């Protein structure tokens, strides 16, 4: 988040010394308040540091499963996790060059060959019986078909699952019926986390929605026990940095059954097929960066699971599940969550699209009325300034506009003063080069905007004359916003004195920020309508000129 001159921060640090959990973390209540004036830019670790960590190349896995890599032509094992000895009784060093069919004779090799022939694919489920010194076991396998190699994620099947698949299926089908009849976004989010909690029994479930800067706000919450409430609070983008978000595009969920797991390294370290570290982006078992495990400890969380929510191919949000003790979920239940992820994403996408279509239809109607008024008056200036119904202001949800045409400036609604407008038009003519220009933070890009922030914190400029000499500028007033951060976003990461070792913030106490000098954000639909209106103005002006 960039700096905002004059913004006030309220640091609420209500410490209750008696509320200490077993790990020694203090709980905070809202009692004492301190005012802070922001004097420098907030650090953006999403781009500067966290966003550069290679979390997909950890070269190790979590200990709730095993991993093997085989040549896709010979099916000979070329790499694997060192804990495979627990399952097979043989070290990974001994298993190198062993054929996968020899290690797992019950594996359907013909089915495996069929999957390989279909080309690169991820998370293909397979099952097989396995007999070792401990007796017979059923293995669940997720197969990843890569160029030149196969990755096998292996887990031992639950002998007695917590819930049967058929029982969960009936509940999920009922939940989908609820989703289909819900038109309110908040109700969808709340219903979603309630359903996931009922199925999995986590101590806490939260729905995070990302903003345009990838900060995540908790929009729905179900918690119990020792977990703190974060409903309505915003967490900085660095908490889910860009490379982690990229992994959620590939994977519908990420499970960490025990933050204190013992990582199992891959052997050999260098994959002999790709001659580098194995890319574990698509693997559920992928080991977790130490900084995130420390982050979990600071939140008093021992186990977690995150489920993605996608809208139009983009990561819209996350459903974050937390448990204060270890918690493992079998592959079948996780498959249910993968299904839920798709259903929730579909419903949220549908509601958002319906809202956008409704707004677009309304804007088209208003734009038609504005165009008609201009035609009736045979003048852009008269058509806009004599608009008694304020259609043009409602079209762009603005409180005022200024029109410069043939060197003359006229205004409607709340606008800067005449002299201020002359300088603004001159500046905007260089910004709006043959296209619409918008900003919700005019003072950040135009120094002279400071005195009239209250009426013009945001502008939408529509050029429609030769060399941008004619222009229409809409204004939006300052929208004072209170952001409730889950901890100080400027302290997302701290480094030790050596400058190498680093840690996440250890406090999530409420940190309030008052944002000033910015207007409401211009939407994509409004910018599209502005481009359409600009085309009309250009055509109308050219026609009158001729």
C-alpha positions in Angstrom: 0.0 0.0 0.0 1.5 3.4 -0.9 1.8 6.2 1.5 -1.1 8.6 2.0 -0.1 12.0 3.3 -2.0 12.9 6.4 -3.5 9.5 7.1 -4.0 8.6 10.7 -3.5 5.1 12.0 -5.0 3.8 15.2 -3.0 1.1 16.7 -5.3 -0.8 19.1 -3.1 -3.0 21.3 -5.4 -4.1 24.1 -3.3 -6.7 25.9 -4.8 -9.0 28.4 -1.8 -10.4 30.3 -3.9 -13.3 31.8 -5.0 -14.5 28.3 -1.9 -16.6 27.4 -2.2 -19.7 25.3 0.1 -22.8 25.7 2.6 -21.5 23.2 3.0 -18.3 25.2 1.2 -16.0 22.7 -0.7 -13.2 24.2 -4.3 -12.5 23.3 -5.4 -8.9 22.7 -8.6 -7.1 23.5 -9.5 -3.6 22.4 -8.6 -1.3 25.3 -5.6 1.0 24.7 -5.3 3.2 21.6 -2.3 4.9 20.1 -2.3 7.3 17.2 0.3 7.0 14.5 1.0 9.3 11.6 2.2 7.5 8.5 5.4 9.2 7.3 6.7 6.6 4.8 5.5 4.1 2.3 4.2 0.8 3.5 6.4 -2.1 2.6 5.1 -4.2 -0.2 6.6 -7.6 0.5 4.2 -9.1 -2.0 6.5 -7.8 -4.7 9.8 -7.0 -2.9 10.5 -10.2 -1.0 7.7 -12.7 -0.4 6.8 -12.7 -4.1 10.2 -13.9 -5.0 10.5 -17.0 -2.8 10.6 -20.3 -4.8 7.9 -22.1 -2.7 7.2 -24.5 -5.6 10.8 -25.9 -5.4 11.1 -26.9 -1.7 12.7 -30.2 -2.7 10.9 -31.9 0.2 7.4 -33.0 1.2 5.1 -33.1 4.2 5.1 -36.4 6.2 1.4 -37.4 5.6 2.4 -39.1 2.4 5.1 -40.3 0.1 6.4 -39.2 -3.3 8.0 -41.1 -6.2 9.1 -39.9 -9.6 9.4 -42.3 -12.5 10.6 -42.1 -16.1 7.4 -42.0 -18.2 8.7 -44.5 -20.8 10.5 -47.1 -18.7 8.5 -46.6 -15.5 11.7 -46.8 -13.6 12.0 -44.8 -10.4 14.4 -41.9 -10.7 13.7 -39.8 -7.6 11.6 -40.1 -4.4 11.1 -38.9 -0.8 13.3 -40.3 1.9 10.4 -41.4 4.0 9.4 -44.0 1.4 11.3 -46.5 3.5 8.5 -46.3 6.1 6.1 -47.7 3.5 8.3 -50.1 1.5 11.0 -51.2 4.0 13.6 -50.1 1.4 15.5 -46.8 1.2 15.0 -44.5 -1.7 18.6 -45.1 -2.7 17.9 -48.8 -3.1 14.7 -48.1 -5.1 16.3 -45.9 -7.8 16.0 -47.7 -11.1 13.4 -50.1 -9.7 10.4 -50.4 -12.0 7.2 -49.1 -10.5 5.4 -52.3 -11.3 7.9 -54.2 -9.2 7.4 -52.0 -6.2 3.5 -51.9 -6.5 2.5 -55.1 -8.3 -1.2 -54.5 -7.7 -1.1 -51.2 -9.6 -3.0 -51.4 -12.8 -0.1 -50.8 -15.2 -2.4 -50.8 -18.3 -4.6 -48.0 -16.7 -1.3 -46.2 -15.9 -0.2 -46.5 -19.6 -3.6 -45.2 -20.8 -3.3 -42.1 -18.6 0.3 -41.5 -19.9 -0.9 -41.7 -23.5 -3.4 -38.9 -22.9 -0.5 -36.4 -22.4 0.3 -34.1 -19.5 -2.3 -34.2 -16.7 -2.5 -33.6 -13.0 -4.1 -35.2 -10.0 -5.3 -38.4 -11.7 -6.7 -40.6 -8.9 -5.6 -44.3 -8.7 -5.8 -47.0 -6.0 -3.9 -50.2 -5.4 -3.3 -52.8 -2.7 0.1 -53.0 -1.2 1.7 -55.6 1.0 4.7 -55.0 3.2 6.1 -56.1 6.5 3.2 -54.3 8.2 0.6 -56.4 6.3 -1.8 -55.3 3.6 -2.7 -51.7 2.9 -4.7 -49.8 0.4 -2.9 -46.9 -1.2 -4.5 -43.7 -2.7 -2.3 -42.3 -5.5 -2.5 -39.0 -7.3 -0.7 -39.3 -10.6 0.8 -36.3 -12.3 1.8 -36.9 -15.9 4.6 -34.5 -16.8 6.9 -34.2 -19.9 9.3 -37.1 -19.6 8.3 -38.1 -16.1 5.5 -39.2 -13.8 5.0 -38.0 -10.2 3.2 -40.3 -7.8 1.8 -38.8 -4.6 1.0 -41.7 -2.3 -1.1 -41.8 0.8 -2.3 -44.7 2.9 -6.1 -45.0 2.7 -8.1 -44.4 5.9 -9.4 -47.7 7.2 -12.3 -46.0 9.0 -13.1 -42.7 7.4 -14.7 -40.0 9.6 -17.6 -39.7 7.2 -18.7 -41.9 4.3 -18.5 -40.5 0.8 -22.2 -41.2 0.2 -23.3 -39.4 3.4 -21.2 -36.4 2.5 -22.5 -36.4 -1.1 -26.1 -36.1 0.1 -25.2 -33.1 2.3 -23.2 -31.4 -0.5 -26.0 -31.9 -3.0 -28.4 -30.3 -0.6 -26.0 -27.4 -0.1 -25.8 -26.9 -3.9 -29.5 -26.5 -3.9 -29.2 -23.8 -1.3 -26.5 -22.0 -3.4 -28.7 -22.1 -6.5 -31.5 -20.3 -4.7 -29.2 -17.7 -3.1 -28.8 -14.3 -4.9 -26.9 -12.5 -2.2 -23.1 -12.6 -2.2 -22.8 -12.4 1.6 -25.3 -15.2 2.1 -23.3 -17.4 -0.4 -20.1 -16.8 1.5 -21.7 -17.5 4.9 -23.5 -20.7 3.7 -20.2 -21.9 2.1 -18.1 -21.7 5.3 -20.9 -23.3 7.4 -21.1 -26.2 5.0 -17.3 -26.8 5.0 -17.1 -26.6 8.7 -20.0 -29.1 9.1 -18.2 -31.6 6.8 -14.7 -31.2 8.1 -15.1 -30.0 11.7 -12.4 -27.3 11.7 -12.3 -25.0 14.7 -12.5 -22.0 12.4 -13.4 -21.2 8.8 -13.0 -17.8 7.2 -13.7 -16.5 3.7 -11.2 -14.0 2.4 -12.0 -11.8 -0.6 -9.1 -10.2 -2.5 -9.1 -6.5 -3.5 -7.4 -5.1 -6.6 -4.1 -4.9 -4.6 -4.4 -8.5 -3.4 -5.1 -7.6 0.2 -7.6 -10.1 1.6 -10.6 -9.1 3.7 -12.5 -11.6 5.9 -16.1 -11.4 4.7 -17.5 -14.4 6.5 -16.3 -16.3 9.6 -17.3 -19.3 11.7 -14.9 -19.9 14.7 -14.9 -21.6 18.1 -12.4 -22.4 20.9 -9.2 -20.6 21.1 -9.2 -18.8 17.7 -9.4 -15.0 17.5 -12.1 -13.3 15.4 -10.9 -11.5 12.3 -14.3 -10.7 10.7 -14.1 -7.5 8.7 -10.3 -7.2 9.0 -7.9 -7.0 6.1 -4.7 -8.9 5.7 -1.9 -7.6 3.5 -1.1 -9.2 0.1 2.2 -10.5 1.5 0.2 -13.0 3.6 -0.7 -14.8 0.3 2.1 -13.5 -2.0 1.9 -13.7 -5.7 3.7 -17.0 -6.2 1.4 -18.6 -3.6 -1.7 -17.2 -5.5 -0.3 -18.7 -8.7 -0.2 -22.1 -7.0 -3.9 -21.8 -6.1 -4.6 -21.3 -9.8 -3.2 -24.8 -10.3 -4.5 -26.4 -7.1 -8.0 -26.2 -5.7 -6.8 -26.7 -2.1 -3.7 -26.8 0.1 -3.6 -29.0 3.3 -1.2 -28.7 6.2 -2.3 -31.4 8.8 0.5 -30.6 11.2 2.6 -27.5 11.2 5.2 -29.4 13.3 5.6 -32.1 10.6 9.0 -33.5 9.8 9.9 -32.7 6.2 11.1 -35.6 4.1 13.7 -34.6 1.5 13.8 -35.8 -2.1 16.7 -38.0 -3.3 18.6 -37.3 -5.4 18.5 -33.6 -4.8 18.8 -32.9 -8.6 16.1 -34.5 -10.7 17.9 -36.5 -13.4 15.3 -35.9 -16.0 15.0 -32.1 -15.8 18.5 -31.6 -14.3 17.2 -29.3 -11.6 14.9 -29.1 -8.6 11.6 -30.9 -9.1 8.7 -28.5 -9.6 6.1 -29.4 -6.9 3.6 -26.8 -7.9 0.8 -29.4 -8.5 1.6 -31.6 -5.6 -0.5 -31.6 -2.4 2.4 -33.0 -0.4 4.7 -30.1 -1.2 6.6 -29.0 1.8 5.7 -25.6 3.3 8.0 -22.6 3.7 9.3 -22.2 7.2 8.0 -18.6 7.4 4.5 -19.8 6.8 4.7 -22.4 9.5 5.9 -19.7 11.9 3.0 -17.6 10.7 0.6 -20.4 11.6 2.2 -20.7 15.1 1.7 -17.0 15.6 -2.0 -17.5 14.9 -2.2 -20.4 17.4 -3.0 -22.7 14.5 -1.6 -26.3 14.3 -3.4 -27.4 11.1 -4.9 -25.6 8.1 -6.5 -26.1 4.8 -7.1 -23.4 2.2 -9.7 -23.7 -0.6 -9.6 -21.4 -3.6 -12.6 -19.4 -5.0 -12.2 -18.6 -8.7 -14.1 -16.0 -10.8 -13.6 -15.8 -14.5 -10.3 -17.6 -14.3 -8.9 -15.3 -11.6 -8.4 -16.0 -7.9 -11.3 -14.1 -6.2 -10.8 -15.3 -2.7 -9.8 -18.2 -0.3 -11.7 -20.2 2.2 -9.2 -20.7 5.0 -9.8 -23.5 7.5 -7.9 -23.5 10.8 -7.6 -26.0 13.7 -5.8 -25.6 17.0 -4.6 -29.2 17.0 -3.4 -31.6 14.3 -6.0 -32.5 11.8 -5.6 -34.8 8.8 -8.3 -35.1 6.1 -8.3 -38.1 3.8 -8.2 -37.9 0.0 -12.0 -38.6 -0.4 -13.0 -35.7 1.8 -10.5 -33.4 0.1 -12.1 -34.4 -3.2 -15.4 -33.2 -1.8 -13.7 -29.9 -1.1 -12.4 -29.7 -4.6 -16.0 -30.2 -5.8 -17.2 -27.6 -3.4 -14.6 -25.1 -4.6 -16.0 -25.4 -8.1 -19.6 -25.1 -7.0 -19.0 -22.1 -4.8 -16.8 -20.4 -7.5 -19.5 -21.0 -10.1 -22.3 -19.5 -7.9 -20.3 -16.4 -6.9 -19.3 -15.9 -10.5 -23.0 -16.1 -11.5 -24.1 -13.6 -8.9 -21.3 -11.1 -9.8 -22.0 -11.5 -13.5 -25.7 -10.9 -12.9 -25.0 -7.7 -10.9 -22.6 -6.5 -13.7 -25.3 -7.2 -16.4 -27.9 -5.3 -14.4 -25.6 -2.3 -13.9 -24.6 -2.4 -17.6 -28.2 -2.4 -18.7 -28.9 0.6 -16.4 -25.9 2.5 -17.8 -27.0 1.9 -21.4 -30.4 3.3 -20.6 -28.9 6.4 -18.9 -26.4 6.9 -21.8 -29.3 6.7 -24.3 -31.1 9.5 -22.4 -27.9 11.7 -22.4 -27.4 11.1 -26.1 -31.0 12.0 -26.8 -30.7 15.3 -24.8 -27.6 16.3 -26.8 -29.3 15.6 -30.1 -32.4 17.5 -29.1 -30.3 20.5 -28.1 -28.0 20.1 -31.2 -25.1 20.9 -28.9 -22.8 19.0 -26.6 -22.6 21.9 -24.2 -26.3 22.6 -24.0 -27.2 19.0 -23.9 -24.9 18.3 -20.9 -25.4 21.5 -18.9 -29.2 21.7 -19.3 -29.6 18.0 -18.2 -32.3 18.6 -15.5 -32.5 14.9 -14.6 -28.7 14.7 -13.9 -28.5 11.7 -16.2 -24.9 12.4 -17.1 -23.8 12.5 -13.4 -25.6 9.3 -12.6 -24.0 7.6 -15.6 -20.6 7.8 -14.0 -21.7 8.0 -10.4 -20.1 11.4 -10.0 -21.0 14.6 -8.1 -19.9 17.1 -10.7 -18.3 17.6 -14.1 -16.4 20.2 -16.1 -16.7 20.6 -19.9 -14.1 22.4 -22.0 -15.1 22.9 -25.6 -13.9 25.6 -28.0 -11.7 27.0 -25.2 -14.7 27.7 -22.9 -15.2 25.9 -19.6 -18.6 25.2 -18.1 -19.4 23.2 -15.0 -22.3 21.2 -13.3 -22.3 20.1 -9.7 -19.4 20.1 -7.3 -16.1 21.0 -9.1 -12.8 22.8 -8.5 -12.6 26.6 -9.1 -12.3 28.0 -12.6 -8.6 28.8 -12.3 -7.9 25.3 -10.9 -9.9 23.8 -13.7 -7.8 25.5 -16.4 -4.6 24.0 -15.0 -6.3 20.6 -14.5 -7.5 20.5 -18.1 -4.0 21.4 -19.3 -2.5 18.6 -17.2 -5.2 16.1 -18.2 -4.7 16.7 -21.9 -1.3 15.1 -21.6 -2.6 12.2 -19.6 -5.7 11.4 -21.7 -3.9 10.6 -25.0 -6.6 9.4 -27.4 -8.2 7.4 -24.6 -10.2 7.7 -21.4 -8.1 8.4 -18.3 -9.1 7.7 -14.7 -7.6 7.9 -11.3 -9.1 7.5 -7.9 -6.2 9.3 -6.2 -5.7 12.5 -8.1 -3.5 14.1 -5.4 -1.0 11.3 -5.9 -0.4 12.0 -9.6 -1.2 15.8 -9.7 0.4 18.0 -7.0 -2.0 20.9 -7.5 -5.1 18.8 -6.6 -4.5 19.1 -2.8 -6.7 22.1 -2.1 -9.8 20.5 -3.7 -9.5 16.9 -2.5 -13.0 17.0 -0.9 -14.7 17.6 -4.3 -12.2 16.0 -6.7 -10.2 13.1 -5.3 -11.0 11.1 -8.4 -11.4 12.0 -12.0 -12.6 10.4 -15.3 -11.4 12.4 -18.3 -12.9 11.9 -21.7 -11.0 13.7 -24.6 -13.0 14.3 -27.8 -11.3 17.1 -29.7 -8.2 17.7 -31.8 -5.0 17.2 -29.7 -7.3 16.7 -26.7 -8.3 20.4 -26.7 -12.0 19.5 -26.0 -12.5 17.3 -22.9 -15.1 16.3 -20.4 -13.9 15.6 -16.8 -16.1 13.9 -14.2 -15.3 14.3 -10.5 -15.7 12.1 -7.5 -15.3 13.4 -3.9 -13.0 12.1 -1.2 -14.2 8.8 0.2 -12.8 8.5 3.7 -12.2 4.8 4.4 -11.4 3.0 7.6 -9.3 -0.2 7.0 -9.1 -2.6 9.9 -5.8 -4.5 9.3 -5.2 -7.8 10.9 -1.8 -6.6 12.2 0.5 -3.8 11.0 0.9 -4.3 7.2 4.3 -2.5 7.5 5.6 -5.3 9.7 4.6 -8.2 7.5 8.2 -9.5 7.5 11.1 -8.8 9.9 14.7 -9.7 9.3 17.3 -10.8 11.9 20.4 -8.8 12.3 22.2 -11.0 9.7 19.9 -9.7 7.0 19.2 -13.3 5.9 16.9 -15.0 8.3 13.4 -13.5 8.4 10.1 -14.0 10.3 6.4 -13.1 9.8 4.7 -10.6 12.1 3.9 -12.1 15.4 0.9 -9.9 16.2 -2.5 -9.8 14.6 -4.0 -7.2 16.9 -6.3 -4.7 15.2 -4.4 -1.9 13.4 -6.7 0.7 12.0 -5.9 3.0 9.0 -7.8 6.0 7.9 -7.4 6.5 4.2 -8.0 10.0 2.8 -7.5 11.7 -0.5 -9.0 8.9 -2.6 -12.4 8.5 -4.2 -14.4 5.4 -5.0 -12.8 3.2 -7.6 -13.9 3.6 -11.3 -15.3 0.3 -12.4 -14.5 -1.5 -15.6 -18.1 -1.0 -16.7 -17.9 2.7 -16.2 -14.6 2.9 -18.2 -16.2 0.9 -21.0 -19.2 3.3 -20.9 -16.8 6.3 -21.0 -15.1 4.9 -24.1 -18.5 4.4 -25.8 -19.6 7.9 -24.8 -16.3 9.3 -26.1 -16.9 7.7 -29.5 -20.3 9.3 -29.6 -18.9 12.8 -28.7 -16.2 12.5 -31.4 -18.7 11.5 -34.0 -21.2 14.2 -33.0 -18.5 16.9 -33.0 -17.1 15.9 -36.3 -20.6 15.9 -37.8 -21.3 19.4 -36.6 -17.9 20.7 -37.7 -18.6 19.5 -41.2 
